[in-house]
């Protein structure tokens, strides 16, 4: 008999399958403190939570029988994933259960912003009969969607029914998938310049933080409207208030804030053109039931040793395989991360080639690290467990090849990322005494450690370029730690890889790009 503890308010209808299971005993105790959980968790095989329970390392240390933690929702910020992974506890979530709820809230917010419904309601119930609320129709308007994952795709479907033209942006949105959705592809700035409405559905990552900020507001057409039911911080709140004051933004509707709950003096709360709600994206009866159903089903699979999905941490790996692969996990992830940063366009295929001694073991776990690295700068919550699933859901083909020889290296990991625009290749190995090394970028031989702040400079092989780069960086107080230059023939194309002590300011990168014979400059963080 498996024992399952439900420590947060979760829909009983949603976890009914656990109650009905003959091999499961469900105990529901909410509002427990950390010490109270520590005192009882040792007798349970599974723990179900929402966001209230903080599942700490202390709790998991006491959880001698715990096999799985189920989060009835998407975010797992309240669960110590590292501690869970160390103890072999699988953490699962329910990423699909609130898709429709958030999509529908997005449309409710969009229509409210278009017709100023909350503002009109407030005046009417206050005794004023004010009919001066002149709104706009959605029909024949252009909707820009930033983030075309599950929720963004559902919004696009509904927008088409409303007679809207839809332009979508997503780093992994291919032309084929966009065509299926009836969506035109566009860059962030193209969407910002054309759209009458913009809704954001990206995760909050360093790359998407303030995705819409002052430079984007400066190119918007006056009278546009913004919707954010995703994550606070994707849209620069203070820059948007300024854009409202300037007449650029006619209205906005936000379900999320950069800091939640917002301070009482937050400018959104007193601005008549901004509609706000308290993070209600998943707050429907159906969504709460759906996430509970999804997580309950997964918990049953795990307890019964059946196949499962939606795990957000490391599954068990046989010790003999882990011992052989573990030294390569960091290398694989770094190779993927660099490729994810330098490849232009939506990724359509990732080709991984293992050469040398690595062909003797199951490298599927290492492949997960590589795929995670490729996508980690664009996708929130990606990890080695869900990396393959997320890649598949975005129509990314993963190809794994092996070779018994690896030229002059005992082992070699070579990864090629293919997009509609280009192919980029990196090769890396482990060198005794030197650790993880990148030994090839495209056709250029190199040898450098993939760590810290890097500059990748494509240039023509002409005298004086290295000196000019060093002088320019030095004059801007950017210290070079290491430098590698790779070329195939004298006077042809070449690359330069620099490790620098701190990230180079954007204006320095721009100045580097204007230097004679320099083709491209990319700042990388590994």
C-alpha positions as CSV (number, residue, x, y, z in Angstrom):
1,X,0.0,0.0,0.0
2,X,1.4,3.4,-1.0
3,X,0.8,6.4,1.2
4,X,0.2,9.8,-0.4
5,X,0.2,13.0,1.6
6,X,-1.7,16.0,0.2
7,X,-0.4,19.1,2.0
8,X,-2.0,21.9,0.1
9,X,-5.7,22.6,-0.9
10,X,-6.1,20.5,-4.0
11,X,-9.3,19.7,-5.8
12,X,-10.7,16.4,-4.4
13,X,-12.3,15.8,-7.7
14,X,-8.9,16.1,-9.4
15,X,-7.3,13.6,-7.1
16,X,-10.2,11.2,-7.1
17,X,-8.2,8.6,-9.0
18,X,-5.9,8.4,-6.0
19,X,-8.8,7.9,-3.6
20,X,-10.1,5.2,-5.9
21,X,-6.8,3.3,-6.3
22,X,-6.8,0.0,-4.3
23,X,-3.1,0.3,-3.7
24,X,-3.1,3.9,-2.4
25,X,-3.9,5.5,0.9
26,X,-4.5,9.3,0.7
27,X,-4.0,11.6,3.7
28,X,-5.0,15.2,3.3
29,X,-3.4,17.6,5.9
30,X,-2.9,21.2,4.9
31,X,-1.3,24.2,6.6
32,X,1.6,22.1,8.1
33,X,4.8,23.8,9.2
34,X,8.2,22.6,8.0
35,X,8.8,20.9,11.4
36,X,5.3,19.3,11.3
37,X,6.0,17.9,7.8
38,X,9.5,16.7,8.9
39,X,7.8,14.8,11.7
40,X,5.4,12.8,9.5
41,X,6.9,12.7,6.0
42,X,9.0,9.6,6.6
43,X,5.9,7.3,6.3
44,X,4.8,8.6,2.9
45,X,5.7,7.5,-0.6
46,X,4.4,10.6,-2.4
47,X,3.7,14.2,-1.6
48,X,1.3,16.4,-3.5
49,X,1.5,20.2,-3.2
50,X,0.5,23.4,-4.8
51,X,2.5,26.6,-4.1
52,X,1.9,27.0,-0.3
53,X,4.1,24.1,0.9
54,X,7.8,24.8,0.7
55,X,9.4,21.4,0.1
56,X,12.9,22.0,1.6
57,X,16.0,19.9,1.9
58,X,15.2,19.4,5.5
59,X,11.9,17.9,4.7
60,X,13.3,15.6,2.0
61,X,16.1,14.5,4.3
62,X,13.5,13.1,6.6
63,X,11.5,11.6,3.7
64,X,13.1,8.1,3.8
65,X,10.4,6.5,1.6
66,X,9.5,9.4,-0.7
67,X,9.6,8.5,-4.4
68,X,7.8,11.5,-5.9
69,X,6.7,15.0,-5.3
70,X,3.8,16.2,-7.4
71,X,3.2,19.9,-8.0
72,X,-0.4,20.5,-9.1
73,X,0.6,23.4,-11.3
74,X,3.5,24.6,-13.5
75,X,6.0,26.4,-11.3
76,X,8.2,24.4,-8.9
77,X,10.0,27.3,-7.2
78,X,8.7,26.0,-3.9
79,X,10.5,22.7,-4.3
80,X,14.3,22.2,-3.8
81,X,15.0,20.4,-7.0
82,X,18.7,19.9,-6.3
83,X,17.9,18.2,-3.0
84,X,15.2,16.1,-4.6
85,X,17.6,15.0,-7.4
86,X,20.3,14.1,-4.9
87,X,17.9,11.8,-3.1
88,X,16.4,10.2,-6.2
89,X,13.0,11.8,-5.6
90,X,11.2,12.5,-8.9
91,X,9.5,15.9,-9.1
92,X,6.7,16.2,-11.5
93,X,4.4,19.1,-12.5
94,X,1.3,19.7,-14.7
95,X,2.4,22.0,-17.5
96,X,-0.7,21.6,-19.7
97,X,-3.6,21.8,-17.2
98,X,-3.9,25.6,-17.1
99,X,-3.4,26.2,-20.9
100,X,-7.0,27.0,-21.7
101,X,-7.6,28.9,-18.6
102,X,-4.7,31.3,-19.3
103,X,-5.6,31.5,-22.9
104,X,-9.2,32.5,-22.1
105,X,-8.1,35.0,-19.5
106,X,-5.8,36.6,-22.1
107,X,-8.8,37.1,-24.4
108,X,-10.9,38.4,-21.5
109,X,-8.2,40.9,-20.8
110,X,-7.8,41.8,-24.4
111,X,-11.5,42.5,-24.9
112,X,-11.6,44.4,-21.6
113,X,-8.7,46.6,-22.8
114,X,-10.3,47.1,-26.2
115,X,-13.7,48.2,-24.7
116,X,-12.6,49.5,-21.3
117,X,-15.1,47.3,-19.6
118,X,-13.8,47.5,-16.0
119,X,-13.5,51.3,-16.2
120,X,-17.1,51.6,-17.5
121,X,-18.4,49.2,-14.8
122,X,-16.7,51.2,-12.1
123,X,-18.4,54.4,-13.2
124,X,-21.8,52.8,-13.7
125,X,-21.9,51.2,-10.3
126,X,-20.7,54.5,-8.9
127,X,-23.8,56.2,-10.1
128,X,-22.4,57.8,-13.3
129,X,-24.0,57.1,-16.7
130,X,-20.9,57.8,-18.8
131,X,-21.2,56.7,-22.5
132,X,-18.0,58.2,-23.6
133,X,-16.1,54.9,-23.5
134,X,-15.4,54.5,-27.2
135,X,-13.4,51.3,-27.8
136,X,-12.1,49.4,-30.7
137,X,-13.0,46.1,-32.4
138,X,-10.7,43.1,-32.6
139,X,-11.8,42.3,-36.2
140,X,-9.3,43.3,-38.8
141,X,-6.7,44.2,-36.2
142,X,-3.2,42.8,-36.0
143,X,-2.4,40.7,-33.0
144,X,1.3,40.1,-32.1
145,X,2.0,37.1,-30.0
146,X,5.4,36.9,-28.4
147,X,5.8,33.2,-27.4
148,X,4.2,30.5,-29.5
149,X,4.2,27.6,-27.0
150,X,1.0,25.9,-25.7
151,X,-0.8,29.1,-24.6
152,X,0.4,31.3,-27.4
153,X,-0.8,28.8,-30.0
154,X,-4.2,28.5,-28.4
155,X,-4.5,32.3,-28.4
156,X,-3.6,32.4,-32.1
157,X,-6.4,29.9,-32.9
158,X,-9.0,32.0,-31.2
159,X,-7.7,35.3,-32.6
160,X,-8.2,33.9,-36.1
161,X,-11.8,33.2,-35.3
162,X,-12.2,36.8,-34.2
163,X,-11.0,37.9,-37.7
164,X,-7.6,39.1,-36.5
165,X,-4.3,38.9,-38.4
166,X,-1.8,37.2,-36.2
167,X,2.0,37.7,-36.3
168,X,4.0,35.4,-34.0
169,X,7.5,35.3,-32.6
170,X,9.2,32.4,-31.0
171,X,12.9,31.4,-31.2
172,X,11.7,27.9,-32.1
173,X,8.7,28.6,-34.3
174,X,9.4,27.1,-37.7
175,X,7.7,28.3,-40.9
176,X,5.9,24.9,-41.2
177,X,4.4,25.1,-37.7
178,X,3.5,28.8,-38.2
179,X,1.7,27.9,-41.4
180,X,-0.3,25.2,-39.6
181,X,-1.4,27.8,-37.1
182,X,-2.2,30.4,-39.7
183,X,0.4,32.7,-38.2
184,X,2.9,34.9,-39.9
185,X,6.5,34.8,-38.6
186,X,8.0,38.1,-37.3
187,X,10.8,39.4,-35.2
188,X,10.0,41.1,-31.9
189,X,10.6,44.6,-33.5
190,X,8.5,43.7,-36.6
191,X,5.6,42.7,-34.4
192,X,6.0,45.8,-32.1
193,X,5.9,48.1,-35.2
194,X,2.9,46.5,-36.8
195,X,0.6,45.2,-34.1
196,X,-2.5,46.8,-32.8
197,X,-2.5,44.4,-29.8
198,X,0.4,42.5,-28.3
199,X,0.2,39.6,-25.9
200,X,3.2,37.9,-24.3
201,X,3.4,34.2,-23.6
202,X,7.2,33.6,-23.1
203,X,8.9,32.4,-19.9
204,X,10.8,34.9,-17.9
205,X,14.5,34.4,-18.6
206,X,17.4,36.8,-18.9
207,X,16.7,37.0,-22.6
208,X,13.0,37.8,-22.2
209,X,13.2,40.1,-19.3
210,X,12.1,43.6,-20.5
211,X,11.6,42.1,-24.0
212,X,9.3,45.1,-24.5
213,X,11.0,48.1,-23.2
214,X,11.8,51.7,-24.2
215,X,13.3,50.9,-27.6
216,X,10.3,48.9,-28.5
217,X,7.8,51.5,-27.3
218,X,9.6,54.1,-29.5
219,X,8.7,52.2,-32.7
220,X,5.1,51.3,-31.8
221,X,2.3,52.9,-33.6
222,X,0.1,55.1,-31.4
223,X,-3.0,53.6,-29.9
224,X,-1.8,50.0,-29.5
225,X,-2.7,47.8,-26.5
226,X,-0.6,45.4,-24.4
227,X,-1.7,42.2,-22.6
228,X,0.5,40.3,-20.1
229,X,-0.9,37.1,-18.5
230,X,2.4,35.3,-18.6
231,X,5.2,36.6,-16.2
232,X,5.8,39.9,-14.7
233,X,9.0,41.5,-16.1
234,X,8.6,40.5,-19.7
235,X,7.2,44.0,-20.3
236,X,9.1,46.9,-18.7
237,X,6.5,48.4,-16.4
238,X,7.9,51.8,-15.9
239,X,8.7,52.2,-19.6
240,X,5.0,51.2,-20.4
241,X,3.7,53.9,-18.0
242,X,5.8,56.4,-19.8
243,X,4.5,55.2,-23.2
244,X,0.9,55.6,-21.9
245,X,1.6,59.1,-20.8
246,X,3.0,59.8,-24.3
247,X,-0.1,58.5,-26.0
248,X,1.7,55.5,-27.6
249,X,-0.2,52.9,-25.5
250,X,-3.9,53.3,-25.4
251,X,-4.5,50.6,-22.9
252,X,-3.0,47.6,-21.1
253,X,-4.2,44.6,-19.1
254,X,-1.8,42.9,-16.7
255,X,-2.5,39.7,-14.6
256,X,1.1,39.6,-13.4
257,X,3.7,42.0,-11.9
258,X,7.4,42.2,-11.6
259,X,7.0,42.1,-7.8
260,X,3.9,40.3,-6.5
261,X,1.9,41.5,-4.8
262,X,2.6,45.0,-6.0
263,X,3.2,47.9,-3.7
264,X,0.1,50.1,-3.0
265,X,1.8,53.0,-4.8
266,X,2.5,51.0,-8.0
267,X,1.6,53.2,-10.9
268,X,-0.5,50.5,-12.6
269,X,-3.0,50.6,-9.7
270,X,-4.1,54.2,-10.2
271,X,-3.8,54.5,-14.0
272,X,-7.2,54.6,-15.7
273,X,-5.8,53.0,-18.8
274,X,-4.4,49.9,-17.1
275,X,-6.5,46.9,-16.1
276,X,-5.0,44.7,-13.4
277,X,-5.9,41.3,-11.8
278,X,-4.1,39.3,-9.1
279,X,-2.4,36.5,-11.1
280,X,-5.6,34.6,-12.0
281,X,-4.3,32.8,-15.1
282,X,-4.9,29.3,-13.7
283,X,-7.8,30.2,-11.5
284,X,-10.7,28.3,-13.0
285,X,-12.5,25.3,-11.5
286,X,-11.5,23.3,-14.6
287,X,-7.8,24.3,-14.5
288,X,-7.5,23.4,-10.8
289,X,-9.1,20.0,-11.5
290,X,-7.0,19.4,-14.6
291,X,-3.7,20.0,-12.9
292,X,-4.7,17.8,-10.1
293,X,-5.8,15.0,-12.5
294,X,-2.6,15.3,-14.5
295,X,-0.3,15.2,-11.4
296,X,-2.3,12.3,-9.8
297,X,-2.0,10.2,-12.9
298,X,1.7,10.8,-13.0
299,X,2.1,10.0,-9.3
300,X,0.3,6.6,-9.9
301,X,2.6,5.8,-12.8
302,X,5.7,6.5,-10.7
303,X,4.6,4.6,-7.7
304,X,3.8,1.6,-9.9
305,X,7.0,1.8,-11.8
306,X,5.2,2.6,-15.0
307,X,6.4,5.1,-17.7
308,X,5.8,8.7,-16.8
309,X,6.3,12.2,-18.2
310,X,6.5,15.8,-17.0
311,X,9.3,15.1,-14.6
312,X,11.4,18.2,-13.9
313,X,14.5,16.7,-12.4
314,X,16.9,13.8,-13.0
315,X,15.6,10.3,-13.4
316,X,17.7,7.4,-12.0
317,X,20.7,6.3,-14.1
318,X,22.5,2.9,-13.6
319,X,25.7,3.5,-11.6
320,X,28.0,2.0,-14.2
321,X,26.6,4.3,-16.9
322,X,26.5,7.3,-14.7
323,X,30.2,6.9,-13.7
324,X,31.2,6.9,-17.4
325,X,29.0,9.7,-18.6
326,X,29.0,12.1,-15.6
327,X,32.4,13.7,-16.5
328,X,30.8,14.6,-19.9
329,X,27.6,16.2,-18.7
330,X,29.1,19.6,-18.2
331,X,30.9,19.5,-21.5
332,X,27.7,18.5,-23.4
333,X,25.6,21.2,-21.8
334,X,28.2,23.8,-22.5
335,X,28.5,22.8,-26.2
336,X,24.7,23.0,-26.4
337,X,24.6,26.4,-24.7
338,X,27.1,27.9,-27.0
339,X,25.3,26.6,-30.1
340,X,22.0,27.8,-28.7
341,X,23.5,31.3,-28.4
342,X,25.2,31.5,-31.8
343,X,22.8,29.7,-34.1
344,X,20.4,32.1,-35.9
345,X,16.8,31.1,-36.5
346,X,14.4,28.5,-35.3
347,X,16.2,25.2,-34.6
348,X,14.9,22.3,-36.7
349,X,17.4,19.6,-36.0
350,X,20.2,18.7,-33.6
351,X,22.7,16.1,-34.7
352,X,24.9,14.6,-32.0
353,X,27.9,12.4,-32.9
354,X,29.7,10.4,-30.2
355,X,33.2,9.1,-31.1
356,X,35.7,6.9,-29.3
357,X,35.0,5.2,-26.0
358,X,31.6,6.9,-25.6
359,X,30.1,4.5,-28.1
360,X,30.3,1.7,-25.6
361,X,27.6,3.1,-23.2
362,X,24.0,4.4,-23.5
363,X,24.6,8.1,-24.1
364,X,20.9,9.1,-24.0
365,X,21.3,10.9,-20.7
366,X,24.3,12.9,-22.1
367,X,22.1,13.8,-25.2
368,X,19.6,15.3,-22.8
369,X,22.2,17.6,-21.3
370,X,23.2,18.7,-24.8
371,X,19.6,19.4,-25.9
372,X,19.0,21.2,-22.6
373,X,22.0,23.4,-23.3
374,X,20.7,24.4,-26.7
375,X,17.4,25.6,-25.4
376,X,18.3,26.8,-21.8
377,X,18.6,30.4,-22.8
378,X,15.1,30.5,-24.4
379,X,12.9,28.1,-22.4
380,X,12.0,28.5,-18.8
381,X,12.1,25.4,-16.7
382,X,13.9,23.2,-19.2
383,X,15.9,20.4,-17.7
384,X,17.4,17.1,-18.7
385,X,14.2,15.2,-18.1
386,X,11.9,17.4,-20.2
387,X,14.4,18.6,-22.8
388,X,13.6,15.9,-25.3
389,X,9.8,16.3,-24.8
390,X,10.1,20.1,-25.3
391,X,12.2,19.6,-28.4
392,X,9.7,17.2,-29.9
393,X,6.8,19.5,-29.1
394,X,8.6,22.2,-31.2
395,X,9.2,19.8,-34.1
396,X,12.9,19.6,-33.5
397,X,14.5,16.4,-34.8
398,X,17.2,14.9,-32.6
399,X,19.7,12.6,-34.4
400,X,22.3,10.6,-32.5
401,X,25.3,9.0,-34.4
402,X,28.3,7.1,-33.2
403,X,31.8,6.4,-34.5
404,X,34.5,4.1,-33.1
405,X,37.3,6.6,-34.1
406,X,37.7,10.2,-33.0
407,X,40.8,11.3,-34.9
408,X,43.4,12.4,-32.3
409,X,41.0,12.4,-29.3
410,X,40.1,9.4,-27.1
411,X,36.5,10.7,-26.9
412,X,34.9,13.4,-29.0
413,X,31.4,14.9,-28.8
414,X,30.4,16.8,-31.9
415,X,27.1,18.6,-32.1
416,X,25.5,20.3,-35.1
417,X,22.5,22.6,-34.8
418,X,20.5,23.1,-38.0
419,X,18.1,26.0,-38.6
420,X,16.4,27.3,-41.8
421,X,19.2,29.9,-42.0
422,X,22.4,28.0,-41.2
423,X,24.2,25.1,-39.6
424,X,26.6,25.5,-36.7
425,X,28.9,22.9,-35.3
426,X,30.9,22.5,-32.1
427,X,33.2,19.7,-31.0
428,X,34.5,19.1,-27.5
429,X,36.4,16.6,-25.5
430,X,37.9,16.0,-22.1
431,X,41.7,16.3,-21.9
432,X,43.6,14.9,-19.0
433,X,44.8,17.7,-16.8
434,X,42.9,20.3,-18.8
435,X,39.3,19.3,-18.3
436,X,36.5,20.3,-20.7
437,X,37.8,21.8,-24.0
438,X,36.1,23.0,-27.1
439,X,38.3,21.8,-30.0
440,X,36.4,22.9,-33.1
441,X,33.9,25.6,-34.1
442,X,32.5,24.8,-37.6
443,X,35.5,24.2,-39.8
444,X,38.0,26.0,-37.5
445,X,40.3,24.1,-35.1
446,X,40.5,25.8,-31.6
447,X,41.3,24.8,-28.1
448,X,39.7,26.7,-25.2
449,X,37.8,26.1,-22.0
450,X,34.0,26.8,-22.3
451,X,33.5,28.9,-19.2
452,X,32.7,32.4,-18.2
453,X,32.3,35.4,-20.5
454,X,33.4,34.7,-24.1
455,X,33.6,36.7,-27.3
456,X,33.3,34.9,-30.6
457,X,34.6,37.1,-33.4
458,X,34.3,36.1,-37.1
459,X,36.8,38.0,-39.3
460,X,39.0,37.9,-42.3
461,X,42.5,36.8,-41.7
462,X,44.4,40.0,-42.1
463,X,47.4,41.4,-40.2
464,X,46.6,43.8,-37.3
465,X,43.1,42.5,-36.4
466,X,44.2,40.9,-33.1
467,X,46.0,44.0,-32.1
468,X,43.0,46.2,-32.9
469,X,40.7,44.0,-30.9
470,X,43.0,43.9,-27.9
471,X,43.5,47.7,-28.0
472,X,39.8,48.4,-28.2
473,X,38.9,46.1,-25.4
474,X,41.8,47.4,-23.2
475,X,40.8,51.0,-23.7
476,X,37.4,50.1,-22.5
477,X,38.7,48.3,-19.4
478,X,37.8,44.8,-20.6
479,X,40.6,42.5,-19.7
480,X,41.4,39.5,-22.0
481,X,42.1,36.3,-20.0
482,X,42.7,33.9,-23.0
483,X,42.6,34.2,-26.8
484,X,42.3,31.5,-29.5
485,X,42.4,32.1,-33.2
486,X,41.3,29.5,-35.7
487,X,41.7,29.5,-39.5
488,X,41.8,27.1,-42.4
489,X,44.0,29.0,-44.9
490,X,46.2,32.1,-44.7
491,X,44.2,35.2,-45.6
492,X,40.8,33.5,-45.6
493,X,38.0,33.5,-43.1
494,X,38.9,33.0,-39.4
495,X,37.5,33.1,-35.9
496,X,38.7,34.5,-32.7
497,X,37.6,33.2,-29.3
498,X,38.4,35.4,-26.3
499,X,37.7,34.8,-22.6
500,X,37.2,38.1,-20.8
501,X,37.1,38.9,-17.1
502,X,33.7,40.6,-17.3
503,X,31.0,41.0,-19.9
504,X,31.7,43.6,-22.5
505,X,29.2,46.6,-22.7
506,X,26.9,46.7,-25.7
507,X,28.5,49.8,-27.0
508,X,32.0,48.1,-27.0
509,X,30.5,45.2,-28.9
510,X,29.0,47.6,-31.4
511,X,32.3,49.3,-31.9
512,X,34.1,46.0,-32.4
513,X,31.6,45.1,-35.1
514,X,32.5,48.2,-37.1
515,X,36.2,47.4,-37.3
516,X,37.6,46.7,-40.7
517,X,37.7,42.9,-41.6
518,X,35.5,41.9,-38.7
519,X,32.4,40.1,-39.9
520,X,30.5,39.4,-36.7
521,X,30.8,39.7,-32.9
522,X,28.9,37.5,-30.5
523,X,29.0,37.8,-26.7
524,X,28.5,34.4,-25.0
525,X,27.9,33.4,-21.4
526,X,28.7,29.9,-20.4
